[in-house]
Amino acid sequence: YLLYFSPARKQIVRSESDSKQVCILPDGTRILLNSNSEISYRKDFGSKHNREVWITGEAKFNVAHDKTRPFIVHGQNGFKVEVLGTTFSLKSLGEQTRVVLHEGSIKVGLDQDALKTVILKPGEMASLRSDKKIDKTEVDTLVYSAWEYDLIPFKKSNLHDVTKILSENYSIDIIADSSIQHFDFTGALPTKDLDKALKTIQMTLDCQVVRLEEQKFMLKK
């Protein structure tokens, strides 16, 4: 992983494209970065300012409790999460920005609109829409922390979409025959064990896995 200071005197921690990275902040807050993600914070973190970090990518936060100094996470598109002490997962990458609360309580809002805030309870997710409005929904938190355990979660996902995601993850070509590509798949597939992932689909959907080329597979009845 990379750790360096930016010209603006921010300390930056960046994970590699194929691995996760743990970062412990000066206040004891633990952050687990998913692969290809980055956080930054001021060199004088927590001393003269609120405890603030900026993120691009995905991470799980276990925030050290401190009622005198709020902990603020800045995502992309002005998305902001404010907490005192709690555990949550946040993804802020491109147009996809959302936070899922595991424990405690958090306030979610926008940098440019202090009045537009949402309070989350454990088991809820706040996501930022393209029109800058924030949606709140109840979710299964395990689905949004599966990456922590090297798993990709699926819930009634079309097999065509499943094979596309697996192909991108493993940098190979996995296709579903037209006779089964409309099937739905629910489960969690490993991100670092292709054979196990394919066997899980095979057993769940009662289909065959055919190797067409060295880097190409087909799922069929």
ABEGO torsion letter per residue (X at the ends): XBBBBBAAGBBBBBBBAABBBBBBBAAGBBBBBBBGBBBBBBAABGAABBBBBBBBEBBBBBBBBBAABBBBBBBBGGBBBBBABBBBBBBBBEABBBBBBABEBBBBBBAABAABBBBBBBGBBBBBBAAGBBBBBBBBAAAAAAAAAGBBBBBGBBAAAAAAAAAAAAGBBBBBBAAAAABBBBEBBBAABAAAAAAAAAAAAGBBBBBABAABBBBBX
